[in-house]
Amino acid sequence: CQSLFPHGVEINPIRVTKKKNDAVVKDKLHIEGEEFVGDRVALTRRALLGEDESDIQRVTLFEGAVTNGNFYVQPDILDKIVHLPQHNENQYDTNGEYSTDHRIELRVIEVKSKSWDSRQSIDSKMWNANKKSIKANHLPNLLDVAFQTLVVRRAFPNFRVTSWLMMPDKAKVWKAPSSDKRIKTDPPPTVADTQSLIKESVAVLLNVDELVEKALATNVTYPGSENGNTFQRVVEKWAQDMNGEDLSNDKFKHFPIGANCESCE
């Protein structure tokens, strides 16, 4: 999928030797002609924010890292897009200034191997009747991107964070791109350019904002779970338990070992 974002940058681990036979693994980011070495989380913020939150028009980052409190995620793709102002009164704050919440979009894109058929609609394939619940076969992927979206929203409150799934589209037939259709990376391609590349590929990019909101608010059950806990509340509880000072067995006795563990990763 990286070929669909030719302007994208990746944070790569490198070995940094401090003294003889004393090496540590750090991360390296090369962006806008500069090279930065440090922590993956800090490099992610540097790539997305720059010197100012709005000074870079388009940044696509592969395998960045985002933290908030006890949460840590590594989205497959983070795509920051600065949209040009439009004359829409809903996009201005009480002082009449253009709202950065609307102007700067940060896409959380999760790449999945599960195939999709673009001849079908999201409503028919992912939702149960009347959109009351999410179909079970798509719920794991949606919970994955929902958790990442939750963390990224908290870490970047000034961005409008949106949720996406990228999957192979079995309705498409792959065709080798012609050299004259390759998109230049300087300046970075527009969103329309990226959509054109995806359209010509065997991939499909699906916006799942509505499904993610439902997933975050949905009550989840698991062996030993308590009734009435939403997904958001459950992950907060797990993170608090796993990062607390008390790691006694009694604290985790509500995770019973049984046949349900057979297929656990």
C-alpha positions in Angstrom: 0.0 0.0 0.0 3.0 2.3 0.4 3.1 2.7 -3.4 -0.3 4.4 -3.3 1.3 7.1 -1.1 4.6 7.8 -3.0 5.2 10.9 -0.9 4.9 9.0 2.4 7.7 8.6 4.8 8.6 5.8 7.1 10.2 5.7 10.5 13.0 3.2 10.4 14.8 1.6 13.4 18.6 2.1 13.4 21.4 1.1 15.8 23.2 3.9 17.4 26.6 3.1 19.0 27.2 5.3 22.1 30.4 3.5 23.2 32.4 0.5 22.1 30.1 -2.6 22.2 27.3 -0.4 23.6 24.6 0.1 20.9 21.0 1.1 21.3 18.2 0.9 18.8 16.6 4.3 18.0 14.3 5.5 15.2 15.2 7.7 12.2 12.9 10.0 10.2 13.8 11.7 7.0 11.4 14.4 6.0 11.6 17.7 4.1 15.3 17.2 3.4 16.2 16.8 7.1 17.1 13.8 9.2 15.9 13.3 12.7 16.9 10.5 15.2 15.1 9.8 18.4 12.0 8.2 19.9 9.3 6.9 17.5 6.5 8.8 19.3 8.4 12.1 19.3 9.3 11.6 15.6 5.7 11.0 14.8 4.7 14.3 16.4 7.5 16.1 14.7 6.4 14.8 11.3 2.7 15.6 11.8 3.1 19.0 13.5 6.3 20.4 12.2 7.2 23.8 13.7 3.5 24.7 13.7 0.5 22.4 13.4 -0.6 23.8 10.1 2.8 24.6 8.4 2.9 21.3 6.4 0.1 20.8 3.9 0.3 17.1 3.4 2.2 14.4 5.5 1.7 10.7 5.2 3.5 8.6 7.8 3.9 4.8 7.8 4.1 3.0 11.1 4.1 6.1 13.3 3.5 5.8 17.0 1.0 7.7 19.1 0.6 7.6 22.9 -1.9 9.1 25.3 -1.8 8.2 29.0 -1.5 4.4 29.2 -2.5 3.9 25.5 0.0 3.2 22.7 -0.9 2.6 19.0 1.1 2.2 15.8 -1.4 3.0 12.9 -0.4 1.5 9.6 -0.8 4.9 7.9 -1.4 8.4 9.3 -2.4 10.9 6.6 -2.5 14.6 7.6 -4.3 16.8 5.1 -4.7 20.6 5.4 -7.9 21.6 3.6 -8.1 25.0 2.1 -10.7 27.3 3.7 -14.2 27.2 2.2 -17.0 29.7 2.8 -19.0 27.6 5.2 -20.3 29.4 8.3 -20.2 26.1 10.3 -16.4 26.0 10.0 -15.8 29.3 11.9 -15.6 29.7 15.6 -17.3 32.3 17.8 -14.6 34.8 17.1 -15.2 34.5 13.3 -11.8 32.7 12.8 -11.5 29.6 10.7 -11.6 26.5 12.9 -8.5 24.2 12.7 -10.8 21.4 13.8 -12.3 21.4 10.3 -9.2 22.6 8.3 -6.7 19.9 9.5 -7.8 16.3 8.9 -5.8 13.4 10.2 -6.7 10.1 8.7 -6.1 6.9 10.6 -5.8 4.2 7.9 -5.7 0.6 8.9 -4.6 -1.8 6.2 -6.3 -5.2 6.2 -5.9 -8.4 4.1 -9.6 -9.2 4.4 -11.1 -8.6 0.9 -13.8 -6.2 0.1 -16.2 -6.0 -2.8 -16.9 -2.4 -3.9 -20.0 -3.6 -5.8 -21.6 -3.9 -2.3 -22.3 -1.0 0.0 -21.0 -0.5 3.6 -24.6 -0.4 4.8 -25.4 -3.9 3.5 -22.0 -5.6 4.3 -21.0 -4.1 7.7 -24.3 -3.1 9.4 -27.0 -5.3 10.7 -30.6 -4.3 10.2 -31.4 -0.6 10.7 -27.8 0.0 11.7 -28.5 -1.2 15.3 -25.2 -3.2 15.4 -22.1 -4.1 13.5 -21.9 -7.5 11.7 -19.7 -9.9 13.7 -17.4 -10.7 10.8 -16.3 -7.1 10.5 -16.3 -6.2 14.2 -12.7 -7.2 15.0 -11.3 -4.9 12.2 -13.5 -2.0 13.2 -12.6 -2.4 16.9 -9.0 -2.2 15.8 -9.3 1.0 13.9 -11.7 2.4 16.6 -9.1 2.0 19.3 -6.4 3.7 17.2 -8.8 6.5 16.4 -9.6 6.9 20.1 -5.9 7.3 21.0 -5.1 9.6 18.1 -8.0 11.9 18.9 -6.8 12.3 22.4 -3.2 12.9 21.4 -4.1 15.4 18.6 -7.2 17.3 19.9 -6.8 20.1 17.3 -7.1 17.7 14.4 -10.3 16.3 12.9 -9.5 12.6 13.1 -11.2 10.3 10.7 -11.2 6.5 10.4 -10.5 4.4 7.3 -9.9 0.8 6.2 -7.8 -0.1 3.2 -8.5 -3.5 1.8 -8.0 -5.5 -1.4 -11.0 -5.1 -3.7 -12.1 -8.3 -5.4 -14.2 -6.3 -7.8 -11.1 -4.9 -9.5 -8.6 -6.4 -11.9 -5.0 -5.3 -11.5 -3.4 -3.3 -14.4 0.3 -2.3 -14.5 0.4 1.6 -14.3 1.9 3.4 -17.2 5.0 5.5 -16.5 3.3 8.7 -17.6 0.7 8.4 -14.8 3.2 8.3 -11.9 2.5 11.1 -9.5 5.3 13.5 -8.5 6.1 13.8 -4.8 7.3 17.4 -4.8 5.1 19.1 -4.1 3.1 16.4 -2.3 0.1 15.0 -4.3 -3.4 16.2 -3.6 -6.1 14.0 -2.1 -7.6 13.7 -5.6 -4.2 12.4 -6.9 -4.2 9.7 -4.1 -7.7 8.7 -4.8 -6.8 8.3 -8.5 -3.9 6.0 -7.6 -6.2 3.9 -5.4 -8.8 3.8 -8.0 -6.3 2.3 -10.5 -5.0 -0.2 -8.0 -6.6 -3.3 -6.5 -7.2 -1.6 -3.2 -10.1 0.3 -1.9 -10.2 3.0 0.8 -13.4 3.0 3.0 -14.4 5.7 5.4 -15.8 4.0 8.5 -16.4 7.0 10.8 -20.0 6.1 11.6 -19.0 2.5 12.3 -16.2 3.6 14.6 -18.5 5.8 16.6 -20.8 2.8 17.0 -18.0 0.5 18.0 -16.7 2.9 20.7 -20.2 3.1 22.2 -21.1 -0.6 21.9 -21.2 -2.8 24.9 -18.7 -5.6 24.6 -18.6 -9.1 26.2 -15.7 -11.4 26.7 -15.1 -14.3 29.1 -15.4 -12.9 32.6 -16.7 -9.5 31.5 -19.2 -7.4 33.3 -22.4 -6.4 31.7 -23.0 -2.9 30.4 -19.3 -1.9 29.7 -18.6 -0.1 26.5 -15.6 -0.9 24.4 -14.1 2.5 25.4 -14.6 1.8 29.1 -13.2 -1.7 28.8 -9.9 -0.6 27.1 -9.5 2.1 29.7 -9.9 -0.4 32.5 -7.5 -2.9 30.9 -4.9 -0.2 30.4 -5.2 1.0 34.0 -4.9 -2.6 35.4 -1.9 -3.5 33.2 0.0 -0.3 33.9 -0.7 -0.1 37.6 1.6 -1.1 40.5 -0.6 -4.0 41.6 -0.1 -6.8 39.1 -1.3 -9.6 41.4 -3.2 -12.6 40.0 -6.3 -11.5 41.9 -6.6 -8.4 39.7 -6.8 -10.5 36.6 -8.9 -13.4 37.8 -11.8 -12.1 35.7 -9.9 -13.4 32.6 -10.6 -17.1 33.0 -8.4 -19.6 31.0 -10.5 -22.0 29.0 -11.4 -23.3 25.6 -12.1 -19.7 24.5 -8.3 -19.2 24.6 -7.7 -21.7 21.8 -7.7 -19.2 18.9 -6.2 -16.3 20.9 -3.2 -14.6 19.2 
